[in-house]
Amino acid sequence: MQLQQLFGLTGKKALVTGASRGLGQAIAMALAEAGAEVLCASSAPGGSDATVAAIRQQGGLAQAFSSDLADSNAVIQLAEKALDYAGHLDILVNCGGTISRTPAVDFAFSDWQQNLAVNLDATFLLSQRLGAAMIERRSGKIINIASMLSYSGGITVPAYTASKHAVVGLTRALANEWAGFGVNVNAIAPGYFKTDNTAALQANSDRNQQILSRLPAGRWGEPSDLAGAAIFLASSASDYVHGHVLAVDGGWLAR
């Protein structure tokens, strides 16, 4: 098989949540560059307009959608609207997420519920609805976004950590059920990337230095560093990869 056939996404249709900025935006643009039509979802109406405009400027196909991922009914509606628009979806990237930083003894239960709803519940609901359609077609790729905190406990982020451990478990559970139907369910675990979610860490000189000192790559990741991993897991190149968590971490886990 030619490389273009292995890694190309021409004619494929993808839904990417969290596509307004950061990692989601980078993944959406990478999938579009590889040939996919990308449905770019954000939490607020108009949030993905810049991503859609950038994709179209490069000659790609994209459409903006929005959904409050903390609202289960809105998430289900997003899945239905995406299917109505596209007819079918070949790729789902569950990238939308949130994080709250508070010591566990002071952590508000409302923040706990918000983190779990956005990071875990929405991932399950979108995977369930769109995965069912993929099973019918016996073809599809689902990519969940895990974290380095899928491997460790972190500090002052109990809800985020719990949700990202659960995302890995969900990824493997769905892979066990759906691999035989031609649906690949995998995850990417980004390391320390320059995004809104890590702004507090980047601004803390002591914590920033601690992180950099452990990174063999010697730098924070840029959102574009996820492009290759996303294309691999979305393409035919990963047809025999199921339930895998691909760490893109600058060597963090190796250290």
Contacts in CASP RR format, 6 or more apart in sequence:
PFRMAT RR
TARGET T0000
AUTHOR 0000-0000-0000
METHOD contacts of the structure
MODEL  1
MQLQQLFGLTGKKALVTGASRGLGQAIAMALAEAGAEVLCASSAPGGSDA
TVAAIRQQGGLAQAFSSDLADSNAVIQLAEKALDYAGHLDILVNCGGTIS
RTPAVDFAFSDWQQNLAVNLDATFLLSQRLGAAMIERRSGKIINIASMLS
YSGGITVPAYTASKHAVVGLTRALANEWAGFGVNVNAIAPGYFKTDNTAA
LQANSDRNQQILSRLPAGRWGEPSDLAGAAIFLASSASDYVHGHVLAVDG
GWLAR
1 236 0 8 1.000
5 236 0 8 1.000
6 235 0 8 1.000
6 236 0 8 1.000
6 237 0 8 1.000
7 34 0 8 1.000
7 231 0 8 1.000
7 232 0 8 1.000
7 235 0 8 1.000
7 236 0 8 1.000
7 237 0 8 1.000
8 34 0 8 1.000
8 35 0 8 1.000
8 231 0 8 1.000
8 235 0 8 1.000
8 236 0 8 1.000
9 31 0 8 1.000
9 34 0 8 1.000
9 35 0 8 1.000
9 36 0 8 1.000
9 90 0 8 1.000
9 91 0 8 1.000
9 231 0 8 1.000
9 234 0 8 1.000
9 235 0 8 1.000
10 34 0 8 1.000
10 35 0 8 1.000
10 36 0 8 1.000
11 35 0 8 1.000
11 36 0 8 1.000
11 37 0 8 1.000
11 90 0 8 1.000
12 31 0 8 1.000
12 35 0 8 1.000
12 36 0 8 1.000
12 37 0 8 1.000
12 90 0 8 1.000
12 91 0 8 1.000
12 234 0 8 1.000
13 36 0 8 1.000
13 37 0 8 1.000
13 39 0 8 1.000
13 86 0 8 1.000
13 87 0 8 1.000
13 88 0 8 1.000
13 89 0 8 1.000
13 90 0 8 1.000
13 91 0 8 1.000
14 28 0 8 1.000
14 31 0 8 1.000
14 36 0 8 1.000
14 37 0 8 1.000
14 38 0 8 1.000
14 39 0 8 1.000
14 89 0 8 1.000
14 90 0 8 1.000
14 91 0 8 1.000
14 92 0 8 1.000
14 93 0 8 1.000
14 234 0 8 1.000
15 38 0 8 1.000
15 39 0 8 1.000
15 41 0 8 1.000
15 65 0 8 1.000
15 82 0 8 1.000
15 86 0 8 1.000
15 89 0 8 1.000
15 91 0 8 1.000
15 92 0 8 1.000
15 93 0 8 1.000
15 126 0 8 1.000
15 130 0 8 1.000
16 24 0 8 1.000
16 27 0 8 1.000
16 28 0 8 1.000
16 31 0 8 1.000
16 38 0 8 1.000
16 39 0 8 1.000
16 40 0 8 1.000
16 41 0 8 1.000
16 93 0 8 1.000
16 95 0 8 1.000
17 24 0 8 1.000
17 41 0 8 1.000
17 67 0 8 1.000
17 69 0 8 1.000
17 78 0 8 1.000
17 93 0 8 1.000
17 94 0 8 1.000
17 95 0 8 1.000
17 96 0 8 1.000
17 97 0 8 1.000
17 122 0 8 1.000
17 126 0 8 1.000
18 24 0 8 1.000
18 25 0 8 1.000
18 41 0 8 1.000
18 42 0 8 1.000
18 43 0 8 1.000
18 48 0 8 1.000
18 95 0 8 1.000
18 96 0 8 1.000
18 97 0 8 1.000
19 25 0 8 1.000
19 27 0 8 1.000
19 28 0 8 1.000
19 38 0 8 1.000
19 40 0 8 1.000
19 41 0 8 1.000
19 42 0 8 1.000
19 48 0 8 1.000
19 51 0 8 1.000
19 95 0 8 1.000
20 40 0 8 1.000
20 42 0 8 1.000
20 43 0 8 1.000
20 44 0 8 1.000
20 47 0 8 1.000
20 48 0 8 1.000
20 50 0 8 1.000
20 51 0 8 1.000
21 50 0 8 1.000
21 51 0 8 1.000
21 195 0 8 1.000
21 196 0 8 1.000
22 193 0 8 1.000
22 195 0 8 1.000
22 196 0 8 1.000
22 223 0 8 1.000
23 95 0 8 1.000
23 145 0 8 1.000
23 190 0 8 1.000
23 193 0 8 1.000
23 195 0 8 1.000
23 223 0 8 1.000
23 226 0 8 1.000
24 93 0 8 1.000
24 95 0 8 1.000
24 96 0 8 1.000
24 223 0 8 1.000
25 40 0 8 1.000
25 48 0 8 1.000
25 50 0 8 1.000
25 51 0 8 1.000
25 223 0 8 1.000
26 223 0 8 1.000
26 224 0 8 1.000
26 226 0 8 1.000
26 227 0 8 1.000
27 93 0 8 1.000
27 95 0 8 1.000
27 226 0 8 1.000
27 227 0 8 1.000
27 230 0 8 1.000
28 38 0 8 1.000
28 40 0 8 1.000
28 48 0 8 1.000
28 51 0 8 1.000
28 55 0 8 1.000
28 62 0 8 1.000
28 93 0 8 1.000
29 51 0 8 1.000
29 54 0 8 1.000
29 55 0 8 1.000
29 58 0 8 1.000
29 227 0 8 1.000
30 224 0 8 1.000
30 226 0 8 1.000
30 227 0 8 1.000
30 228 0 8 1.000
30 230 0 8 1.000
30 231 0 8 1.000
31 38 0 8 1.000
31 91 0 8 1.000
31 93 0 8 1.000
31 230 0 8 1.000
31 231 0 8 1.000
31 234 0 8 1.000
32 38 0 8 1.000
32 55 0 8 1.000
32 58 0 8 1.000
32 60 0 8 1.000
32 61 0 8 1.000
32 62 0 8 1.000
33 58 0 8 1.000
33 60 0 8 1.000
33 227 0 8 1.000
34 231 0 8 1.000
34 234 0 8 1.000
34 235 0 8 1.000
35 60 0 8 1.000
35 61 0 8 1.000
36 61 0 8 1.000
36 90 0 8 1.000
36 91 0 8 1.000
36 234 0 8 1.000
37 60 0 8 1.000
37 61 0 8 1.000
37 62 0 8 1.000
37 63 0 8 1.000
37 86 0 8 1.000
38 55 0 8 1.000
38 61 0 8 1.000
38 62 0 8 1.000
38 63 0 8 1.000
39 62 0 8 1.000
39 63 0 8 1.000
39 65 0 8 1.000
39 82 0 8 1.000
39 85 0 8 1.000
39 86 0 8 1.000
39 89 0 8 1.000
40 48 0 8 1.000
40 51 0 8 1.000
40 52 0 8 1.000
40 55 0 8 1.000
40 62 0 8 1.000
40 63 0 8 1.000
40 64 0 8 1.000
40 65 0 8 1.000
41 48 0 8 1.000
41 64 0 8 1.000
41 65 0 8 1.000
41 66 0 8 1.000
41 67 0 8 1.000
41 78 0 8 1.000
41 82 0 8 1.000
42 48 0 8 1.000
42 64 0 8 1.000
42 65 0 8 1.000
42 66 0 8 1.000
43 66 0 8 1.000
43 67 0 8 1.000
43 68 0 8 1.000
43 69 0 8 1.000
43 96 0 8 1.000
44 66 0 8 1.000
45 66 0 8 1.000
46 64 0 8 1.000
46 66 0 8 1.000
47 64 0 8 1.000
47 66 0 8 1.000
48 64 0 8 1.000
48 65 0 8 1.000
48 66 0 8 1.000
49 64 0 8 1.000
51 62 0 8 1.000
51 64 0 8 1.000
52 62 0 8 1.000
52 63 0 8 1.000
52 64 0 8 1.000
55 61 0 8 1.000
55 62 0 8 1.000
56 62 0 8 1.000
63 85 0 8 1.000
65 78 0 8 1.000
65 81 0 8 1.000
65 82 0 8 1.000
65 85 0 8 1.000
66 78 0 8 1.000
67 74 0 8 1.000
67 75 0 8 1.000
67 77 0 8 1.000
67 78 0 8 1.000
68 74 0 8 1.000
68 75 0 8 1.000
69 75 0 8 1.000
69 96 0 8 1.000
69 97 0 8 1.000
69 117 0 8 1.000
69 118 0 8 1.000
69 122 0 8 1.000
70 98 0 8 1.000
70 114 0 8 1.000
70 117 0 8 1.000
70 118 0 8 1.000
70 122 0 8 1.000
71 117 0 8 1.000
72 117 0 8 1.000
72 121 0 8 1.000
72 122 0 8 1.000
72 125 0 8 1.000
75 121 0 8 1.000
75 122 0 8 1.000
75 125 0 8 1.000
75 126 0 8 1.000
76 125 0 8 1.000
76 129 0 8 1.000
78 126 0 8 1.000
79 125 0 8 1.000
79 126 0 8 1.000
79 129 0 8 1.000
79 130 0 8 1.000
80 129 0 8 1.000
82 89 0 8 1.000
82 130 0 8 1.000
83 89 0 8 1.000
83 129 0 8 1.000
83 130 0 8 1.000
83 133 0 8 1.000
88 133 0 8 1.000
88 137 0 8 1.000
89 130 0 8 1.000
89 133 0 8 1.000
89 134 0 8 1.000
89 140 0 8 1.000
90 134 0 8 1.000
90 139 0 8 1.000
90 140 0 8 1.000
90 141 0 8 1.000
91 140 0 8 1.000
91 141 0 8 1.000
91 142 0 8 1.000
91 143 0 8 1.000
91 234 0 8 1.000
92 126 0 8 1.000
92 127 0 8 1.000
92 130 0 8 1.000
92 131 0 8 1.000
92 141 0 8 1.000
92 142 0 8 1.000
92 143 0 8 1.000
93 143 0 8 1.000
93 145 0 8 1.000
93 230 0 8 1.000
93 234 0 8 1.000
94 122 0 8 1.000
94 123 0 8 1.000
94 126 0 8 1.000
94 127 0 8 1.000
94 142 0 8 1.000
94 143 0 8 1.000
94 144 0 8 1.000
94 145 0 8 1.000
94 167 0 8 1.000
95 145 0 8 1.000
96 118 0 8 1.000
96 119 0 8 1.000
96 122 0 8 1.000
96 145 0 8 1.000
97 118 0 8 1.000
97 119 0 8 1.000
97 145 0 8 1.000
97 197 0 8 1.000
98 114 0 8 1.000
98 115 0 8 1.000
98 118 0 8 1.000
98 119 0 8 1.000
98 160 0 8 1.000
98 197 0 8 1.000
99 115 0 8 1.000
99 157 0 8 1.000
99 160 0 8 1.000
99 197 0 8 1.000
100 107 0 8 1.000
100 108 0 8 1.000
100 111 0 8 1.000
100 114 0 8 1.000
100 115 0 8 1.000
100 157 0 8 1.000
100 159 0 8 1.000
100 160 0 8 1.000
101 156 0 8 1.000
101 157 0 8 1.000
101 200 0 8 1.000
102 108 0 8 1.000
102 111 0 8 1.000
102 156 0 8 1.000
103 156 0 8 1.000
104 156 0 8 1.000
104 158 0 8 1.000
107 158 0 8 1.000
107 159 0 8 1.000
111 159 0 8 1.000
112 158 0 8 1.000
112 159 0 8 1.000
114 159 0 8 1.000
115 159 0 8 1.000
115 160 0 8 1.000
115 162 0 8 1.000
115 163 0 8 1.000
116 159 0 8 1.000
116 162 0 8 1.000
116 163 0 8 1.000
116 166 0 8 1.000
119 160 0 8 1.000
119 163 0 8 1.000
119 164 0 8 1.000
119 167 0 8 1.000
120 163 0 8 1.000
120 166 0 8 1.000
120 167 0 8 1.000
120 170 0 8 1.000
123 144 0 8 1.000
123 167 0 8 1.000
123 170 0 8 1.000
124 170 0 8 1.000
127 142 0 8 1.000
127 144 0 8 1.000
127 170 0 8 1.000
127 174 0 8 1.000
127 185 0 8 1.000
130 142 0 8 1.000
131 140 0 8 1.000
131 142 0 8 1.000
131 178 0 8 1.000
131 183 0 8 1.000
134 140 0 8 1.000
134 142 0 8 1.000
134 178 0 8 1.000
134 181 0 8 1.000
134 182 0 8 1.000
134 183 0 8 1.000
135 178 0 8 1.000
135 181 0 8 1.000
135 183 0 8 1.000
138 181 0 8 1.000
138 182 0 8 1.000
138 183 0 8 1.000
139 182 0 8 1.000
139 183 0 8 1.000
140 182 0 8 1.000
140 183 0 8 1.000
140 184 0 8 1.000
141 183 0 8 1.000
141 184 0 8 1.000
141 186 0 8 1.000
141 233 0 8 1.000
141 234 0 8 1.000
141 235 0 8 1.000
141 238 0 8 1.000
142 174 0 8 1.000
142 183 0 8 1.000
142 184 0 8 1.000
142 185 0 8 1.000
142 186 0 8 1.000
143 186 0 8 1.000
143 187 0 8 1.000
143 188 0 8 1.000
143 230 0 8 1.000
143 233 0 8 1.000
143 234 0 8 1.000
144 167 0 8 1.000
144 170 0 8 1.000
144 171 0 8 1.000
144 185 0 8 1.000
144 186 0 8 1.000
144 187 0 8 1.000
144 188 0 8 1.000
145 167 0 8 1.000
145 187 0 8 1.000
145 188 0 8 1.000
145 189 0 8 1.000
145 190 0 8 1.000
146 164 0 8 1.000
146 167 0 8 1.000
146 168 0 8 1.000
146 171 0 8 1.000
146 187 0 8 1.000
146 188 0 8 1.000
146 189 0 8 1.000
146 190 0 8 1.000
146 245 0 8 1.000
147 160 0 8 1.000
147 164 0 8 1.000
147 167 0 8 1.000
147 189 0 8 1.000
147 190 0 8 1.000
147 191 0 8 1.000
148 189 0 8 1.000
148 190 0 8 1.000
148 191 0 8 1.000
148 192 0 8 1.000
148 247 0 8 1.000
148 249 0 8 1.000
148 252 0 8 1.000
148 253 0 8 1.000
149 157 0 8 1.000
149 160 0 8 1.000
149 161 0 8 1.000
149 164 0 8 1.000
149 165 0 8 1.000
150 164 0 8 1.000
150 165 0 8 1.000
150 167 0 8 1.000
150 168 0 8 1.000
150 187 0 8 1.000
150 189 0 8 1.000
150 245 0 8 1.000
151 189 0 8 1.000
151 253 0 8 1.000
152 161 0 8 1.000
153 161 0 8 1.000
154 161 0 8 1.000
167 187 0 8 1.000
168 187 0 8 1.000
168 189 0 8 1.000
168 245 0 8 1.000
171 185 0 8 1.000
171 186 0 8 1.000
171 187 0 8 1.000
171 243 0 8 1.000
171 245 0 8 1.000
172 243 0 8 1.000
174 185 0 8 1.000
174 243 0 8 1.000
175 184 0 8 1.000
175 185 0 8 1.000
175 186 0 8 1.000
175 242 0 8 1.000
175 243 0 8 1.000
176 243 0 8 1.000
178 185 0 8 1.000
179 185 0 8 1.000
179 242 0 8 1.000
179 243 0 8 1.000
184 233 0 8 1.000
184 238 0 8 1.000
184 239 0 8 1.000
184 241 0 8 1.000
184 242 0 8 1.000
184 243 0 8 1.000
185 242 0 8 1.000
185 243 0 8 1.000
186 233 0 8 1.000
186 238 0 8 1.000
186 241 0 8 1.000
186 242 0 8 1.000
186 243 0 8 1.000
186 244 0 8 1.000
186 245 0 8 1.000
186 246 0 8 1.000
187 243 0 8 1.000
187 244 0 8 1.000
187 245 0 8 1.000
187 246 0 8 1.000
188 226 0 8 1.000
188 229 0 8 1.000
188 230 0 8 1.000
188 233 0 8 1.000
188 245 0 8 1.000
188 246 0 8 1.000
188 247 0 8 1.000
188 248 0 8 1.000
189 245 0 8 1.000
189 246 0 8 1.000
189 247 0 8 1.000
189 248 0 8 1.000
189 249 0 8 1.000
190 221 0 8 1.000
190 226 0 8 1.000
190 248 0 8 1.000
190 249 0 8 1.000
191 221 0 8 1.000
191 247 0 8 1.000
191 248 0 8 1.000
191 249 0 8 1.000
191 250 0 8 1.000
191 252 0 8 1.000
192 198 0 8 1.000
192 201 0 8 1.000
192 211 0 8 1.000
192 215 0 8 1.000
192 220 0 8 1.000
192 221 0 8 1.000
192 249 0 8 1.000
192 252 0 8 1.000
193 220 0 8 1.000
193 221 0 8 1.000
193 222 0 8 1.000
193 223 0 8 1.000
193 225 0 8 1.000
193 226 0 8 1.000
194 202 0 8 1.000
194 220 0 8 1.000
194 221 0 8 1.000
194 222 0 8 1.000
194 223 0 8 1.000
195 223 0 8 1.000
198 220 0 8 1.000
201 207 0 8 1.000
201 208 0 8 1.000
201 211 0 8 1.000
202 208 0 8 1.000
202 220 0 8 1.000
211 220 0 8 1.000
212 218 0 8 1.000
212 219 0 8 1.000
212 220 0 8 1.000
214 252 0 8 1.000
214 255 0 8 1.000
215 250 0 8 1.000
215 251 0 8 1.000
215 252 0 8 1.000
215 255 0 8 1.000
216 250 0 8 1.000
216 251 0 8 1.000
216 252 0 8 1.000
216 254 0 8 1.000
216 255 0 8 1.000
217 250 0 8 1.000
217 251 0 8 1.000
218 250 0 8 1.000
221 250 0 8 1.000
225 248 0 8 1.000
226 248 0 8 1.000
229 246 0 8 1.000
229 248 0 8 1.000
232 238 0 8 1.000
232 246 0 8 1.000
233 241 0 8 1.000
233 246 0 8 1.000
247 253 0 8 1.000
END
